[in-house]
Amino acid sequence: MEIQPHSSNFKLWSELELHEFEDKFVIKAVESSDQGFSIRRSDGNVESINSDSSANPLKVSTIYGVAGTIRLLAGTYVLVITSRKEVGSYLGFPVFHALSMKFLSCNESLRLSNCQKRDETYFRTLLKVVESTPGLYFSYETDITLNLQRRFKLAEGWMSKPIWKQVDPRFVWNRNILEELIENKLDGFIIPLLQGNILKLFNAYFGPECGEEGPNLEGDVANFIETEQLLEFEGSMSSFLQIRGSIPLLWEQIVDLSYKPRLNIIDHEQTSKVVERHFHDIIERYGETVAVDLTDKHGDEGQLSMAYATEMEKLPNVRYISFDFHHYCGNSNLDSIQVLYDQVSEDLQKEGYFLVDAEGKIQSEQKGIIRSNCIDCLDRTNVTQSFLAQKSLNSQLQRLVWVEQGDEISLEYSGTHALKRDLVRYGKQTMAGLIKMGSDAMDLMSGRYTVNRNSPSPFLLNGFDTFSYLPVASALLIGGLTATSVTFNQAGRNAQHLMMSSVICAGIAAGMMALVKVNGRQFCSRPRLCGLFKQMFSLSLFKEGEESVD
């Protein structure tokens, strides 16, 4: 399935006007003023826009999206995006970073008890924290929560659906506050926000997509993050996925005044089912799974790790690797992470990565996933995932970039594509890559050869055309060898005839071999516009000229 960046895609309104009245907020699309909605301040209800309203608003300001609504004790609050910054593009669509947000307060006339007022004050403090949430990204023209491989496997027409219907709900930061907008069918205003990090470096994208908190009995875990490393090169795109998440047991970290809070494993009859559900979901989504546990093997972490290993023994379809990161890589001895890589390298190679060419054809798919964890899924997991991502990136670059570089250098130097380009791109040599025709264009365009009507043809050799002569010589050579072989097979019929025929055929074959060998440099010298002697002579003059200048 080929992605057409600008064909029949659903598009959100990208710039809005916020009109503030005493009794309502009105939000309109700048591009189409009849598209919008209002929110009553009396009860927080959403209504369609009243186009015949001629009242003058108290204030008009520009906003860049509505992130949702939330109802608290005092009523409804509407979260709007007040500033943004374009940070790059994804599949040709602009991607924005939400720089600032603001909650609009409705229902201010509602009466609250003193206790409710205190609670509401605290809730509003939390809303201030939400307003400054870092790392929120969005696009008006495409969904950015789906990884590239899943995106290419969507049914045709999926891109024409409202963006909120395209998303992976696990990675929509504001999904819980979009419900009222969805109920009112405000599809053109519903912006799914992804919390994570989108980095662009030489057209390589690293996008962690944060999931929900946990764990719970359904197998959802805390700090679940899908990280996609995306590489674009001359229309081709490759993607490598990794995931991280807390240990899928029922456990807690008791926060107190101690430097390192204690870990406590919750003894629950559903523990095995929780682990099973968690990995069943991962396998369904990503394929074969390797679980890399980076926790310590002593103390509280050791007990948690041991319990994790015990449960993983019950799952034969998941490979579990325990790697004491602090033991091997402590004191900044990060080179020892190679010990872990040696254990997962075959899995990494087998899982591969997703690759689609410039025509939108899928060349390879990622068939599995590596799931990493420590305790908080931060530092140790970061180091490990970055190391594995680098290893995968080397393979992607080899396949996408180095083959092109090799071709460019080979074309510039010899006039042909690199003969072993298929070894670089596909890991093996294909028939199509065994031989490529050269060209004289470089000699002609660079001025190394000047066309002169009075000069003999550069394609003739000592009065005969080597292009026509070579096939004839080859035919005679092969014919002589064949005839010699046939005459030997007829030895029993006529010994004298055999001797004469063999001598004649062998003589013809030997003569043609000698002729081809003597003129071998001429036959093989392509491009031919600049003969070998002329090229060597010109190079000699160039060197002498350099020396004379000095």
C-alpha positions as a printed NumPy array, in Angstrom:
array([[  0.   ,   0.   ,   0.   ],
       [  1.504,   3.299,  -1.063],
       [  0.958,   6.302,   1.163],
       [ -0.152,   9.354,  -0.773],
       [  0.704,  12.286,   1.533],
       [ -1.811,  14.719,   0.08 ],
       [ -4.638,  12.556,  -1.258],
       [ -8.035,  12.357,   0.492],
       [ -6.53 ,  12.58 ,   3.962],
       [ -8.63 ,  13.881,   6.819],
       [ -7.396,  17.291,   7.958],
       [ -8.059,  19.118,  11.221],
       [ -8.635,  22.855,  11.448],
       [ -5.145,  24.19 ,  12.104],
       [ -5.905,  27.698,  13.343],
       [ -8.842,  28.696,  15.511],
       [-10.364,  31.85 ,  16.952],
       [-11.469,  31.87 ,  20.573],
       [-14.333,  34.331,  21.221],
       [-15.019,  34.911,  24.908],
       [-18.506,  36.071,  25.911],
       [-20.052,  36.513,  29.342],
       [-22.185,  33.397,  28.906],
       [-20.098,  31.199,  26.622],
       [-16.902,  30.454,  24.772],
       [-17.122,  30.24 ,  20.983],
       [-14.434,  28.464,  18.993],
       [-14.355,  28.961,  15.21 ],
       [-12.119,  27.729,  12.406],
       [-10.246,  30.658,  10.853],
       [-10.357,  28.967,   7.446],
       [-14.128,  28.528,   7.636],
       [-15.974,  30.784,  10.099],
       [-19.167,  28.715,   9.93 ],
       [-17.313,  25.729,  11.353],
       [-17.154,  25.787,  15.154],
       [-18.907,  25.19 ,  18.442],
       [-19.717,  26.935,  21.693],
       [-19.446,  25.94 ,  25.365],
       [-21.97 ,  27.435,  27.769],
       [-20.499,  28.87 ,  30.945],
       [-23.62 ,  28.073,  32.919],
       [-23.396,  24.29 ,  32.64 ],
       [-20.398,  23.527,  30.387],
       [-22.55 ,  21.983,  27.664],
       [-21.254,  21.939,  24.099],
       [-23.517,  23.31 ,  21.355],
       [-23.282,  23.877,  17.635],
       [-22.266,  27.375,  16.593],
       [-24.963,  30.031,  16.289],
       [-24.155,  31.614,  12.934],
       [-26.646,  34.48 ,  13.246],
       [-25.168,  35.749,  16.512],
       [-24.063,  39.359,  16.136],
       [-22.949,  40.012,  19.727],
       [-19.5  ,  41.434,  20.235],
       [-17.169,  39.175,  22.237],
       [-15.316,  40.455,  25.265],
       [-12.067,  39.076,  23.89 ],
       [-10.821,  37.396,  20.727],
       [ -7.617,  35.357,  20.639],
       [ -5.945,  32.772,  18.423],
       [ -5.581,  29.18 ,  19.56 ],
       [ -4.22 ,  26.132,  17.733],
       [ -6.386,  23.306,  18.941],
       [ -8.776,  21.972,  21.559],
       [ -7.224,  19.135,  23.568],
       [-10.385,  18.174,  25.465],
       [-12.709,  18.942,  28.356],
       [-12.767,  17.819,  31.974],
       [-15.49 ,  18.199,  34.586],
       [-14.468,  18.981,  38.17 ],
       [-16.406,  20.174,  41.212],
       [-16.962,  23.67 ,  39.899],
       [-17.916,  22.445,  36.45 ],
       [-16.202,  22.111,  33.092],
       [-12.697,  23.15 ,  32.043],
       [-11.645,  23.271,  28.391],
       [ -7.995,  22.665,  27.5  ],
       [ -6.768,  24.643,  24.494],
       [ -3.368,  24.875,  22.784],
       [ -2.176,  28.479,  22.907],
       [  1.186,  28.196,  21.132],
       [  2.948,  25.673,  18.962],
       [  6.146,  25.073,  17.019],
       [  6.654,  23.037,  13.866],
       [  9.426,  20.541,  14.617],
       [  9.593,  18.508,  11.44 ],
       [  7.497,  16.31 ,   9.219],
       [  6.306,  12.721,   9.154],
       [  5.551,  11.145,   5.769],
       [  5.344,  14.631,   4.344],
       [  2.973,  15.98 ,   7.003],
       [  3.998,  18.77 ,   9.406],
       [  4.405,  17.77 ,  13.065],
       [  4.   ,  20.331,  15.849],
       [  5.124,  20.607,  19.456],
       [  2.553,  22.066,  21.861],
       [  4.551,  24.797,  23.603],
       [  1.804,  26.083,  25.906],
       [ -1.762,  25.2  ,  26.889],
       [ -4.483,  26.774,  28.99 ],
       [ -7.634,  25.606,  30.764],
       [-10.729,  27.739,  30.191],
       [-12.991,  27.693,  33.226],
       [-16.775,  27.329,  32.951],
       [-19.501,  27.1  ,  35.639],
       [-17.908,  29.794,  37.777],
       [-21.349,  30.668,  39.181],
       [-21.812,  27.288,  40.83 ],
       [-21.897,  27.401,  44.609],
       [-19.488,  25.163,  46.494],
       [-19.098,  24.333,  50.143],
       [-15.915,  25.364,  51.928],
       [-14.629,  21.815,  51.702],
       [-15.424,  21.666,  47.984],
       [-13.705,  24.99 ,  47.432],
       [-10.544,  23.675,  49.081],
       [-10.709,  20.562,  46.93 ],
       [-11.338,  22.593,  43.793],
       [ -8.366,  24.801,  44.59 ],
       [ -6.2  ,  21.721,  44.746],
       [ -7.67 ,  20.362,  41.51 ],
       [ -6.948,  23.657,  39.767],
       [ -3.367,  23.399,  40.981],
       [ -3.201,  20.04 ,  39.249],
       [ -4.609,  21.591,  36.087],
       [ -1.738,  24.089,  36.171],
       [  0.634,  21.148,  36.215],
       [ -1.193,  19.66 ,  33.242],
       [ -0.89 ,  22.933,  31.345],
       [  2.89 ,  22.682,  31.536],
       [  3.091,  18.998,  30.5  ],
       [  6.264,  18.556,  28.432],
       [  6.746,  16.639,  25.2  ],
       [  3.295,  16.816,  23.602],
       [  3.209,  16.47 ,  19.812],
       [  0.457,  16.489,  17.21 ],
       [ -0.32 ,  16.824,  13.513],
       [ -3.328,  18.322,  11.802],
       [ -3.023,  16.048,   8.773],
       [ -2.025,  12.608,   9.977],
       [ -1.877,  10.306,  12.963],
       [  1.534,  10.076,  14.627],
       [  0.73 ,   7.364,  17.185],
       [  0.964,   4.397,  14.803],
       [  4.337,   2.94 ,  13.948],
       [  5.234,   2.765,  10.271],
       [  4.695,  -0.975,   9.864],
       [  1.195,  -0.911,  11.352],
       [  0.373,   2.133,   9.277],
       [  1.236,   0.389,   6.011],
       [ -0.968,  -2.566,   6.937],
       [ -4.111,  -0.496,   7.47 ],
       [ -7.063,  -1.037,   5.185],
       [ -7.397,   1.248,   2.19 ],
       [ -9.418,   4.33 ,   3.062],
       [ -8.285,   4.375,   6.672],
       [ -6.505,   7.689,   6.163],
       [ -9.772,   9.376,   5.19 ],
       [-11.27 ,   8.715,   8.631],
       [-11.118,  11.373,  11.357],
       [ -7.683,  11.385,  12.92 ],
       [ -9.011,  10.404,  16.35 ],
       [-10.322,   7.167,  14.76 ],
       [ -6.936,   6.356,  13.19 ],
       [ -4.895,   6.417,  16.392],
       [ -3.498,   3.727,  18.664],
       [ -5.415,   4.691,  21.845],
       [ -2.595,   3.398,  24.073],
       [ -0.459,   6.344,  23.035],
       [ -3.017,   9.179,  23.04 ],
       [ -2.144,  11.327,  26.033],
       [ -5.486,  13.181,  26.112],
       [ -7.818,  10.349,  25.118],
       [ -9.777,  10.511,  28.366],
       [-10.694,  14.173,  27.92 ],
       [-11.771,  13.88 ,  24.276],
       [-15.027,  12.058,  25.01 ],
       [-17.316,  15.09 ,  25.045],
       [-15.91 ,  16.407,  21.771],
       [-16.335,  12.955,  20.216],
       [-19.931,  12.693,  21.469],
       [-20.709,  16.012,  19.787],
       [-19.142,  14.841,  16.505],
       [-16.605,  17.666,  16.373],
       [-14.198,  15.575,  14.294],
       [-12.449,  18.545,  12.715],
       [-11.43 ,  19.898,  16.131],
       [-10.31 ,  16.722,  17.929],
       [ -6.511,  16.654,  18.252],
       [ -4.924,  13.468,  19.645],
       [ -1.73 ,  14.39 ,  21.497],
       [  1.259,  12.081,  21.768],
       [  3.546,  12.488,  24.74 ],
       [  7.101,  11.503,  24.045],
       [ 10.079,  12.781,  22.174],
       [ 10.541,  13.328,  18.468],
       [ 14.144,  13.888,  17.459],
       [ 15.302,  14.514,  13.912],
       [ 18.913,  13.927,  12.989],
       [ 19.94 ,  13.421,   9.378],
       [ 16.382,  12.327,   8.594],
       [ 16.404,   9.751,  11.397],
       [ 13.463,   9.967,  13.787],
       [ 13.408,   8.636,  17.315],
       [  9.903,   8.751,  18.713],
       [  9.032,   7.247,  22.064],
       [  5.304,   6.965,  22.558],
       [  4.252,   6.795,  26.186],
       [  1.542,   4.45 ,  27.384],
       [ -0.618,   4.293,  30.451],
       [  0.186,   3.647,  34.093],
       [ -0.265,   0.294,  35.828],
       [  0.125,  -2.468,  36.557],
       [ -3.369,  -3.863,  36.746],
       [ -5.052,  -7.221,  36.451],
       [ -5.47 ,  -6.796,  32.688],
       [ -1.708,  -6.914,  32.184],
       [ -1.152,  -3.194,  31.584],
       [  2.117,  -1.974,  33.08 ],
       [  3.544,   1.36 ,  34.136],
       [  5.96 ,   3.314,  31.951],
       [  5.073,   1.393,  28.802],
       [  6.802,   3.066,  25.875],
       [  7.093,   2.151,  22.209],
       [ 10.162,   3.703,  20.611],
       [ 10.438,   3.917,  16.836],
       [ 13.683,   4.671,  15.055],
       [ 12.728,   5.906,  11.598],
       [ 15.158,   6.477,   8.747],
       [ 14.27 ,   8.204,   5.47 ],
       [ 16.549,   8.141,   2.446],
       [ 15.593,   9.22 ,  -1.075],
       [ 11.999,   8.082,  -0.727],
       [ 12.735,   4.803,   1.059],
       [ 11.854,   4.477,   4.735],
       [ 12.914,   1.988,   7.38 ],
       [ 11.631,   1.566,  10.908],
       [ 12.951,  -0.257,  13.96 ],
       [ 10.771,  -0.722,  17.037],
       [ 11.591,  -1.437,  20.659],
       [  9.371,  -1.399,  23.726],
       [  9.958,  -0.912,  27.414],
       [  7.748,  -1.312,  30.429],
       [  7.805,  -2.12 ,  34.13 ],
       [  8.017,  -5.725,  35.3  ],
       [  4.517,  -7.137,  34.692],
       [  4.129,  -8.515,  38.205],
       [  1.904,  -7.077,  40.9  ],
       [  4.375,  -5.077,  42.952],
       [  4.784,  -1.663,  44.534],
       [  7.543,   0.7  ,  45.527],
       [  6.814,   2.146,  48.943],
       [  7.797,   5.816,  48.823],
       [  9.105,   7.186,  52.112],
       [ 12.022,   9.333,  53.285],
       [ 14.608,   6.648,  52.538],
       [ 17.139,   7.206,  49.741],
       [ 16.122,   3.992,  47.987],
       [ 12.458,   3.104,  48.618],
       [ 11.733,  -0.549,  49.36 ],
       [ 10.151,  -2.82 ,  46.776],
       [  7.275,  -5.038,  47.785],
       [  5.915,  -7.949,  45.742],
       [  2.145,  -8.298,  46.094],
       [  1.141, -11.925,  46.549],
       [ -1.919, -12.341,  44.363],
       [ -3.586, -15.396,  42.876],
       [ -3.872, -13.643,  39.513],
       [ -0.115, -12.938,  39.155],
       [  0.534, -15.642,  36.551],
       [ -2.515, -14.581,  34.562],
       [ -1.377, -10.956,  34.619],
       [  2.025, -11.906,  33.176],
       [  0.412, -14.163,  30.597],
       [ -2.053, -11.475,  29.493],
       [  0.691,  -8.902,  29.216],
       [  2.906, -10.966,  26.944],
       [ -0.014, -12.345,  24.964],
       [ -0.9  ,  -8.776,  24.031],
       [  2.704,  -7.988,  23.089],
       [  3.016, -11.081,  20.891],
       [ -0.282, -10.28 ,  19.19 ],
       [  0.911,  -6.759,  18.399],
       [  4.61 ,  -7.219,  17.683],
       [  5.37 , -10.888,  17.051],
       [  8.129, -12.954,  18.66 ],
       [  9.239, -11.346,  21.906],
       [ 12.516, -11.261,  23.81 ],
       [ 12.219,  -9.957,  27.392],
       [ 15.451,  -8.363,  28.643],
       [ 15.497,  -7.858,  32.423],
       [ 18.194,  -5.388,  33.534],
       [ 17.527,  -5.447,  37.284],
       [ 20.065,  -6.292,  39.996],
       [ 20.353,  -9.848,  41.262],
       [ 20.563,  -8.97 ,  44.955],
       [ 18.461,  -7.086,  47.521],
       [ 14.875,  -6.107,  46.788],
       [ 15.549,  -5.911,  43.055],
       [ 16.975,  -9.409,  43.177],
       [ 13.82 , -10.792,  44.775],
       [ 11.645,  -9.037,  42.195],
       [ 13.857, -10.26 ,  39.365],
       [ 13.747, -13.812,  40.703],
       [  9.952, -13.715,  40.894],
       [  9.857, -12.37 ,  37.33 ],
       [ 12.155, -15.146,  36.091],
       [  9.972, -17.76 ,  37.805],
       [  6.858, -16.522,  36.029],
       [  8.666, -16.3  ,  32.67 ],
       [  9.579, -19.995,  32.898],
       [  5.855, -20.653,  32.467],
       [  5.832, -18.863,  29.089],
       [  7.698, -21.044,  26.574],
       [  6.888, -18.696,  23.676],
       [  8.826, -15.76 ,  25.178],
       [ 12.601, -15.75 ,  25.535],
       [ 13.675, -14.282,  28.884],
       [ 17.187, -12.898,  29.397],
       [ 18.38 , -11.741,  32.803],
       [ 21.271,  -9.263,  32.608],
       [ 22.528,  -7.603,  35.792],
       [ 23.319,  -4.226,  34.261],
       [ 25.002,  -2.776,  37.345],
       [ 27.199,  -5.842,  37.744],
       [ 28.495,  -5.753,  34.161],
       [ 28.325,  -2.054,  33.35 ],
       [ 28.88 ,  -0.416,  36.746],
       [ 31.433,   2.38 ,  37.138],
       [ 30.674,   3.576,  33.593],
       [ 31.988,   0.333,  32.101],
       [ 29.409,   0.545,  29.329],
       [ 31.49 ,  -1.453,  26.862],
       [ 30.457,  -4.567,  28.777],
       [ 26.975,  -4.238,  27.349],
       [ 28.477,  -6.23 ,  24.494],
       [ 27.952,  -9.257,  26.761],
       [ 24.213,  -8.683,  26.511],
       [ 24.362,  -8.025,  22.785],
       [ 26.083, -11.356,  22.233],
       [ 23.009, -13.001,  23.763],
       [ 20.432, -11.1  ,  21.681],
       [ 22.279, -10.497,  18.398],
       [ 20.714, -13.488,  16.653],
       [ 17.256, -12.438,  17.84 ],
       [ 17.874,  -8.869,  16.672],
       [ 18.94 , -10.067,  13.238],
       [ 16.008, -12.469,  13.003],
       [ 13.478,  -9.812,  14.008],
       [ 14.863,  -7.392,  11.436],
       [ 13.221,  -4.06 ,  10.666],
       [ 10.494,  -2.659,   8.462],
       [ 11.517,  -1.315,   5.044],
       [  9.411,   0.272,   2.318],
       [ 10.859,   1.541,  -0.952],
       [ 10.203,   4.824,  -2.739],
       [  7.284,   3.244,  -4.652],
       [  5.538,   2.276,  -1.421],
       [  6.318,  -1.441,  -1.755],
       [  7.17 ,  -3.321,   1.419],
       [ 10.636,  -4.863,   1.134],
       [ 10.933,  -6.347,   4.631],
       [  9.005,  -6.439,   7.907],
       [ 10.007,  -6.474,  11.552],
       [  8.95 ,  -9.881,  12.801],
       [  9.464,  -9.446,  16.527],
       [ 10.329,  -7.097,  19.363],
       [ 12.788,  -6.717,  22.234],
       [ 11.151,  -5.631,  25.484],
       [ 13.566,  -4.081,  27.985],
       [ 13.049,  -3.158,  31.618],
       [ 14.899,  -2.15 ,  34.752],
       [ 12.943,  -0.833,  37.737],
       [ 11.797,   2.587,  36.533],
       [ 12.535,   1.903,  32.836],
       [ 14.81 ,   4.931,  32.592],
       [ 18.613,   4.981,  32.723],
       [ 19.556,   1.332,  32.351],
       [ 16.846,   0.796,  29.785],
       [ 17.889,   3.929,  27.866],
       [ 21.466,   2.747,  27.547],
       [ 20.433,  -0.726,  26.436],
       [ 17.869,   0.416,  23.901],
       [ 20.208,   3.018,  22.42 ],
       [ 22.88 ,   0.34 ,  21.952],
       [ 20.46 ,  -2.019,  20.209],
       [ 19.082,   0.822,  18.11 ],
       [ 22.593,   1.684,  16.957],
       [ 23.183,  -1.922,  15.878],
       [ 19.948,  -1.931,  13.902],
       [ 20.72 ,   1.478,  12.418],
       [ 23.986,   0.14 ,  11.055],
       [ 22.045,  -2.509,   9.145],
       [ 19.527,   0.023,   7.858],
       [ 22.238,   2.418,   6.73 ],
       [ 24.108,  -0.398,   5.035],
       [ 21.018,  -1.321,   3.078],
       [ 19.787,   2.186,   2.248],
       [ 22.808,   4.458,   2.155],
       [ 26.051,   2.62 ,   1.616],
       [ 24.854,   0.9  ,  -1.532],
       [ 23.951,   4.291,  -2.991],
       [ 27.29 ,   5.753,  -1.961],
       [ 29.084,   2.808,  -3.5  ],
       [ 27.179,   3.293,  -6.741],
       [ 27.954,   7.009,  -6.864],
       [ 31.657,   6.449,  -6.324],
       [ 31.737,   3.591,  -8.806],
       [ 29.847,   5.585, -11.434],
       [ 32.148,   8.564, -11.018],
       [ 35.279,   6.423, -11.127],
       [ 34.486,   3.675, -13.632],
       [ 31.241,   4.612, -15.327],
       [ 29.411,   1.565, -13.921],
       [ 27.437,   0.707, -10.823],
       [ 29.292,  -1.096,  -8.052],
       [ 29.361,  -4.753,  -9.055],
       [ 28.787,  -5.96 ,  -5.482],
       [ 25.949,  -3.547,  -4.733],
       [ 23.586,  -6.475,  -4.15 ],
       [ 25.874,  -7.868,  -1.453],
       [ 25.536,  -4.552,   0.375],
       [ 21.819,  -4.092,  -0.123],
       [ 20.494,  -7.639,   0.095],
       [ 23.342,  -9.575,   1.707],
       [ 23.751, -11.684,  -1.433],
       [ 24.59 , -11.165,  -5.081],
       [ 21.713, -11.294,  -7.533],
       [ 21.855, -12.   , -11.256],
       [ 20.817,  -8.443, -12.012],
       [ 23.818,  -7.176, -10.126],
       [ 26.445,  -9.323, -11.825],
       [ 27.158,  -6.98 , -14.729],
       [ 26.275,  -3.432, -15.79 ],
       [ 27.134,  -1.617, -19.022],
       [ 29.562,   1.251, -18.826],
       [ 29.233,   4.687, -20.429],
       [ 31.437,   7.18 , -22.233],
       [ 29.297,  10.12 , -21.11 ],
       [ 31.643,  11.168, -18.306],
       [ 34.642,  11.451, -20.634],
       [ 32.562,  13.434, -23.083],
       [ 30.967,  15.828, -20.593],
       [ 34.121,  16.379, -18.52 ],
       [ 36.152,  17.454, -21.537],
       [ 38.59 ,  14.546, -21.302],
       [ 37.567,  13.688, -24.849],
       [ 36.927,  16.362, -27.496],
       [ 34.948,  15.494, -30.589],
       [ 36.914,  16.243, -33.789],
       [ 35.426,  15.588, -37.236],
       [ 38.885,  15.127, -38.752],
       [ 39.966,  12.461, -36.217],
       [ 39.426,   8.745, -36.812],
       [ 36.614,   7.016, -34.966],
       [ 37.581,   6.18 , -31.381],
       [ 35.539,   2.975, -31.667],
       [ 37.748,   1.415, -34.377],
       [ 40.821,  -0.663, -33.556],
       [ 43.514,  -0.999, -36.23 ],
       [ 40.97 ,  -0.78 , -39.002],
       [ 38.281,  -3.06 , -37.539],
       [ 35.442,  -2.447, -35.158],
       [ 36.041,  -4.276, -31.891],
       [ 32.335,  -4.328, -31.118],
       [ 31.661,  -6.473, -34.202],
       [ 34.958,  -8.334, -34.027],
       [ 34.637,  -9.604, -30.474],
       [ 31.492, -11.737, -31.06 ],
       [ 33.06 , -13.258, -34.195],
       [ 36.281, -14.07 , -32.353],
       [ 34.325, -15.581, -29.479],
       [ 32.23 , -17.704, -31.853],
       [ 35.291, -19.022, -33.667],
       [ 37.037, -19.79 , -30.394],
       [ 34.065, -21.682, -28.968],
       [ 33.465, -23.422, -32.302],
       [ 37.101, -24.577, -32.494],
       [ 37.013, -26.004, -28.998],
       [ 33.709, -27.746, -29.682],
       [ 34.935, -29.246, -32.939],
       [ 38.073, -30.508, -31.222],
       [ 35.988, -32.221, -28.58 ],
       [ 33.711, -33.848, -31.182],
       [ 36.604, -35.234, -33.215],
       [ 38.068, -36.877, -30.127],
       [ 34.766, -38.674, -29.608],
       [ 35.016, -40.145, -33.099],
       [ 38.47 , -41.646, -32.504],
       [ 37.343, -45.192, -33.158],
       [ 36.089, -44.478, -36.674],
       [ 39.115, -43.013, -38.478],
       [ 42.383, -42.348, -36.692],
       [ 43.967, -40.463, -39.599],
       [ 40.941, -38.242, -40.075],
       [ 40.911, -37.622, -36.362],
       [ 44.485, -36.454, -36.36 ],
       [ 44.04 , -33.976, -39.211],
       [ 40.758, -32.541, -37.886],
       [ 42.081, -32.187, -34.387],
       [ 45.188, -30.368, -35.548],
       [ 43.157, -27.935, -37.682],
       [ 40.538, -27.198, -35.002],
       [ 43.086, -26.905, -32.244],
       [ 45.143, -24.56 , -34.394],
       [ 42.158, -22.291, -35.086],
       [ 41.234, -22.234, -31.397],
       [ 44.807, -21.507, -30.328],
       [ 45.138, -18.73 , -32.885],
       [ 41.936, -17.044, -31.782],
       [ 42.937, -17.348, -28.111],
       [ 46.279, -15.748, -28.883],
       [ 44.623, -12.905, -30.798],
       [ 42.134, -12.209, -28.035],
       [ 44.873, -12.312, -25.418],
       [ 47.121,  -9.916, -27.31 ],
       [ 44.282,  -7.409, -27.708],
       [ 42.736,  -8.123, -24.326],
       [ 43.36 ,  -4.627, -22.948],
       [ 41.651,  -3.11 , -25.979],
       [ 38.638,  -5.399, -25.672],
       [ 38.261,  -4.687, -21.963],
       [ 39.057,  -0.993, -22.084],
       [ 35.637,   0.592, -21.706],
       [ 34.791,   3.47 , -21.87 ],
       [ 36.767,   3.759, -25.089],
       [ 36.674,   7.496, -25.845],
       [ 40.034,   7.9  , -24.086],
       [ 42.431,   5.079, -25.015],
       [ 44.762,   3.62 , -22.435],
       [ 47.905,   5.152, -23.892],
       [ 46.24 ,   8.55 , -24.296],
       [ 44.952,   8.489, -20.725],
       [ 48.371,   7.529, -19.364],
       [ 50.059,  10.159, -21.526],
       [ 47.619,  12.854, -20.347],
       [ 48.149,  11.852, -16.733],
       [ 51.919,  12.061, -17.238],
       [ 51.615,  15.563, -18.708],
       [ 49.378,  16.602, -15.817],
       [ 51.927,  15.44 , -13.261],
       [ 54.764,  17.139, -15.141],
       [ 52.704,  20.31 , -15.287],
       [ 52.221,  20.225, -11.546],
       [ 55.936,  19.829, -11.022],
       [ 56.761,  22.665, -13.402],
       [ 54.399,  25.002, -11.573],
       [ 56.187,  24.298,  -8.336]])
